Amino acid sequence: MYPAELTIPMSKDLTDFGFHGLTSPTEVNEKLSSQEGTALVVVNSVCGCAAANARPGAKISVQNDKKPDNLYTVFAGVDKEATEQVREHLLPYPASSPAIALFKDGKLVHMLERRHIEGQTADKIAENLKMAYDHFC
């Protein structure tokens, strides 16, 4: 577990922008399994690519005509059980932090793993997500 004074600002980067933090496995299942519509989930992380690429890219992406109905986040290394449950919904993709996933009607339809985030600009990540929104939202 990371110290709260380190991770709270990183969590707030998304929650202050309108992402709802999921903190329990039950809440993850309620929000992802049976929900109609679309949901974006950001698996947040303390790493530099989360700060420079994933979080800004996710925030830029929702400034689009079409966007997910719901915005969620879990914090790897903080919300351990909730993150593990999100990763169950992300199978067959391996655990990845950061990661960004789009769900439609409870089904995973688009996934950005760390390897798709690391080394990319926030704008490139946002464009990738916007194309997914235009198709699925």
Secondary structure, 3 states (H helix, E strand, C coil): CCCHHHHHHHHHHHHCCCCEECCCHHHHHHHHCCCCCEEEEEEECCCHHHHHHHHHHHHHHCCCCCCCCEEEEEECCCCHHHHHHHHHHCCCCCCCCCEEEEEECCEEEEEECHHHHCCCCHHHHHHHHHHHHHHHC
